């Protein structure tokens, strides 16, 4: 299959186009249906998750005669290790961005308006964010990404997909240019994570660790306010550092932390797996 993909670029392009259409149709249909019963954020996250699962399932069965696990979701001891490595990296990077400013007096925690925790709401939000991380990784690092990596190589694939990943967040609330740049840098790191692990568990862990930390620290996540704790992080510095209304992802602290996260990802004890669509990358 790998040789076939490299020798027929038009066929690879056709499969990518079909995959994109499946994702777009899935997001449009499920997003509209869910919007009638849930809020905007919930509908968006669940819509992407359902559309991503559907598009990858159909593309894998239709074009590769493969199963959903073959996109890098197979569960094995190495999967657990890679997921935990990703969670540690994503959570650690978020803690540097959020705890560091508190320690040097740039920010402080203050009681929120509600001043108490709704545990049911916390569990729901954490589950929703988990589905969101899985959904986005399936969309941007799933079938389309992997057949392109096998056809044209990792470096020619990672950057364009990272740009698309950033543009997909361009309609978020209070988005800024620096926020989009940081999102693009995140896309590069997540794409590299797939190359390092040859699965989706490492990027899912990175994505999820980062997304879980922000609401728990009482800060905006990609422009959205998600209140699940009894406190909020209030900044004493300008929006260049804090990210302003978009949240810390729109600040230069996040830009700087991306460099450290890249070093972590390079040195982390990742276990290479055997994703079917990236056969040429399975040898260290």
ABEGO torsion letter per residue (X at the ends): XAAAAAABAAAAAAAAAAAAAAAAAAAAAAAAAAAAABBAAAAAAAAAAAAAAAAAAAAAAAAAGBBAAAAGABBBAAAAAAAAAAAAAAAAAAAAAAAAAAAAGABBBBBBAAGBBBAAAAAAAAAAAAAAAAAAAAAAABAAAAAAAAAAEAAAAAAAAAAAAAAAAAABBGBBAAAAAAAAAAAAAAAAAAAAAGBAAAAAAAAAAAAAAAAAAGBBBGGBBBBABABBBBBABBAAAAGEAAEAAABAAAAAAAAAAAAAAAABBBBBBBBAABAAAABX
